[in-house]
Amino acid sequence: MSNYGPRRIHRCDRCGKESAWGPNWSWYGNEFDHENDTVAKFCSEKCKAGTPTPLAIVRAKRRGER
């Protein structure tokens, strides 16, 4: 546990891995998506590179489909 409370668990939108945010994680989206938790999250560069359209993930999350 950090000084800010328990660590949040994130899920990779490519492979489904679940873990706390770490140095290999990245996200795709804008400030609106970040505030609304509709960003696409990736646990590694391999997962990010293997996703042809991260924007499609963001759009699906905005519509509540993911």
C-alpha positions in Angstrom: 0.0 0.0 0.0 1.3 3.4 -0.9 0.9 6.7 1.0 -2.2 7.3 -1.2 -4.1 4.2 -0.3 -4.3 0.8 -2.0 -2.9 0.5 -5.5 -5.5 0.3 -8.3 -5.5 -2.7 -10.5 -5.5 -2.0 -14.3 -6.4 -4.4 -17.1 -4.6 -4.5 -20.4 -7.0 -3.9 -23.3 -4.9 -6.2 -25.6 -4.0 -9.3 -23.6 -6.2 -8.9 -20.5 -3.3 -8.9 -17.9 -4.3 -7.4 -14.6 -1.8 -5.7 -12.3 -0.9 -2.4 -10.6 0.4 0.3 -13.0 4.1 -0.1 -13.6 6.9 1.3 -15.8 6.0 -0.8 -18.8 2.3 0.3 -18.9 1.0 3.0 -21.2 -2.3 4.4 -22.2 -3.9 6.0 -25.3 -6.6 8.7 -25.2 -7.1 12.3 -24.2 -7.8 14.2 -21.0 -11.5 13.6 -21.3 -10.9 9.9 -21.6 -8.5 9.9 -18.7 -11.0 11.6 -16.4 -13.7 9.2 -17.5 -11.6 6.0 -17.4 -12.2 5.3 -21.1 -8.5 5.3 -22.2 -7.0 2.2 -23.8 -4.4 0.6 -21.5 -1.5 -1.5 -22.5 0.8 -3.5 -20.2 3.8 -3.5 -22.6 5.1 -2.1 -25.9 4.3 -5.5 -27.4 0.7 -5.2 -26.6 0.5 -1.6 -27.7 2.2 -2.3 -31.0 0.0 -5.3 -31.6 -3.2 -3.2 -31.4 -3.9 -1.8 -34.9 -6.4 0.9 -33.7 -6.2 2.0 -30.0 -8.7 4.7 -30.9 -11.3 1.9 -31.7 -10.9 0.7 -28.1 -11.4 4.2 -26.7 -14.5 4.7 -28.8 -15.9 1.4 -27.7 -15.3 2.3 -24.0 -17.0 5.7 -24.6 -20.1 3.8 -25.9 -20.0 1.5 -22.9 -19.1 -1.6 -25.0 -15.9 -2.5 -23.1 
